[in-house]
Amino acid sequence: MATSRFKSLRTAFLTGLVLVAPLVVTIWALRLIIGFVGGSITPLFAPYLPEMLSHLPAIVWDVLITFLVLVLVTLLGYLSHLFLGQFVGAVAERLIQGIPGIGGFYNSVKQFIETFGAKDRAQFSKVVLVQFPRAGVYTIGFVTNQGRGEPHAHLSADHWAVFVPTCPSPVNGFFMYAPVAELIELEMSVGDGMKTVISCGAVLPSWSDPADARAALKSSGFK
């Protein structure tokens, strides 16, 4: 009985410790920051405070000074992001472009993203599998137009305009009118299709077959 009570008390103590520990650590960290920032700056102007304010506890000034410093640092970071961020980004981009091999790949990917980025992704309406460069071999293509024009008047079946990018430089590629009956439409988004092409197939979006999902539900007793 005594052993059972001891285990119960130990469990209750450990549970309370887990609940209290984050609060204690947070208070300790705040005191450390306030003491380091406010405690270092407050003595510099404390002698010049008006008499009516000099009677306030030092902790009040430490907290106030720490808050002001945090606001100023945040403002500085925001301004740096606006004005210096572009400069730093440009320098970093020049450094990357100067690396043999990587620079060319970086430029290709950048040009591809700028050309077919989120702003212009509407140019690609579907992701499809198209047989290329020969029958029986498939690659990812992007449907750019499903309309009919003069070229379609000379084709015997419905064709879609399809862009097949090259890899690993997807800014270049092949344009073709492919028979709709020979295209396999995919459920993946245009963004996931781009990632797959740019990574040469190394990045493959996760996907669950609806037929497999229905079979799993049926085996679990759901209809």
MOUR-V808502 format. One record per residue. N is the residue number from 1. RES is the residue in one letter. SS is DSSP state (h for helix, s for strand, l for the rest). PHI is phi in whole degrees, -180 to 180 (NA if undefined). Layout:
N | RES | SS | PHI
N | RES | SS | PHI
//
This chain:
1 | M | l | NA
2 | A | h | -64
3 | T | h | -66
4 | S | h | -65
5 | R | h | -66
6 | F | h | -63
7 | K | h | -63
8 | S | h | -65
9 | L | h | -66
10 | R | h | -65
11 | T | h | -64
12 | A | h | -64
13 | F | h | -65
14 | L | h | -64
15 | T | h | -64
16 | G | h | -64
17 | L | h | -65
18 | V | h | -63
19 | L | h | -74
20 | V | h | -85
21 | A | h | -56
22 | P | h | -60
23 | L | h | -66
24 | V | h | -64
25 | V | h | -64
26 | T | h | -63
27 | I | h | -63
28 | W | h | -63
29 | A | h | -65
30 | L | h | -64
31 | R | h | -62
32 | L | h | -66
33 | I | h | -67
34 | I | h | -63
35 | G | h | -66
36 | F | h | -76
37 | V | h | -81
38 | G | h | -65
39 | G | h | -66
40 | S | h | -85
41 | I | h | -96
42 | T | h | -54
43 | P | h | -61
44 | L | h | -73
45 | F | h | -115
46 | A | h | -56
47 | P | l | -64
48 | Y | l | -100
49 | L | l | -72
50 | P | l | -60
51 | E | h | -61
52 | M | h | -68
53 | L | h | -100
54 | S | h | -71
55 | H | l | -85
56 | L | l | -68
57 | P | l | -57
58 | A | h | -64
59 | I | h | -63
60 | V | h | -64
61 | W | h | -69
62 | D | h | -61
63 | V | h | -66
64 | L | h | -64
65 | I | h | -65
66 | T | h | -61
67 | F | h | -63
68 | L | h | -64
69 | V | h | -64
70 | L | h | -63
71 | V | h | -64
72 | L | h | -65
73 | V | h | -64
74 | T | h | -64
75 | L | h | -63
76 | L | h | -63
77 | G | h | -64
78 | Y | h | -65
79 | L | h | -66
80 | S | h | -65
81 | H | h | -65
82 | L | h | -75
83 | F | h | -99
84 | L | h | -88
85 | G | h | -60
86 | Q | h | -65
87 | F | h | -67
88 | V | h | -64
89 | G | h | -63
90 | A | h | -66
91 | V | h | -64
92 | A | h | -63
93 | E | h | -65
94 | R | h | -65
95 | L | h | -65
96 | I | h | -65
97 | Q | h | -66
98 | G | l | -82
99 | I | l | -82
100 | P | l | -59
101 | G | l | 86
102 | I | h | -71
103 | G | h | -60
104 | G | h | -64
105 | F | h | -66
106 | Y | h | -61
107 | N | h | -64
108 | S | h | -65
109 | V | h | -65
110 | K | h | -63
111 | Q | h | -65
112 | F | h | -66
113 | I | h | -66
114 | E | h | -66
115 | T | h | -77
116 | F | l | -123
117 | G | l | -80
118 | A | l | -60
119 | K | l | -69
120 | D | l | -111
121 | R | h | -67
122 | A | h | -63
123 | Q | h | -62
124 | F | l | -102
125 | S | l | -95
126 | K | s | -144
127 | V | s | -107
128 | V | s | -134
129 | L | s | -97
130 | V | s | -127
131 | Q | s | -75
132 | F | l | -162
133 | P | l | -89
134 | R | l | -147
135 | A | l | -63
136 | G | l | 92
137 | V | l | -116
138 | Y | s | -115
139 | T | s | -140
140 | I | s | -85
141 | G | s | -132
142 | F | s | -122
143 | V | s | -75
144 | T | s | -103
145 | N | s | -162
146 | Q | l | -111
147 | G | l | -77
148 | R | l | -115
149 | G | l | -144
150 | E | h | -58
151 | P | h | -57
152 | H | h | -70
153 | A | h | -67
154 | H | l | -102
155 | L | l | -108
156 | S | l | -79
157 | A | l | -131
158 | D | l | -65
159 | H | s | -129
160 | W | s | -112
161 | A | s | -78
162 | V | s | -129
163 | F | s | -108
164 | V | s | -110
165 | P | s | -75
166 | T | l | -87
167 | C | l | -133
168 | P | l | -94
169 | S | l | -111
170 | P | l | -73
171 | V | l | -69
172 | N | l | -103
173 | G | s | 177
174 | F | s | -125
175 | F | s | -107
176 | M | s | -153
177 | Y | s | -99
178 | A | s | -106
179 | P | s | -60
180 | V | h | -59
181 | A | h | -65
182 | E | h | -98
183 | L | l | -94
184 | I | s | -111
185 | E | s | -75
186 | L | l | -106
187 | E | l | -86
188 | M | l | -65
189 | S | l | -74
190 | V | h | -61
191 | G | h | -62
192 | D | h | -67
193 | G | h | -64
194 | M | h | -64
195 | K | h | -61
196 | T | h | -64
197 | V | h | -68
198 | I | h | -62
199 | S | l | -87
200 | C | l | 58
201 | G | l | 87
202 | A | l | -69
203 | V | l | -101
204 | L | l | -118
205 | P | l | -58
206 | S | l | -67
207 | W | l | -157
208 | S | l | -117
209 | D | l | -69
210 | P | h | -55
211 | A | h | -65
212 | D | h | -65
213 | A | h | -64
214 | R | h | -66
215 | A | h | -66
216 | A | h | -66
217 | L | h | -65
218 | K | h | -65
219 | S | h | -70
220 | S | l | -88
221 | G | l | 99
222 | F | l | -91
223 | K | l | -117
//
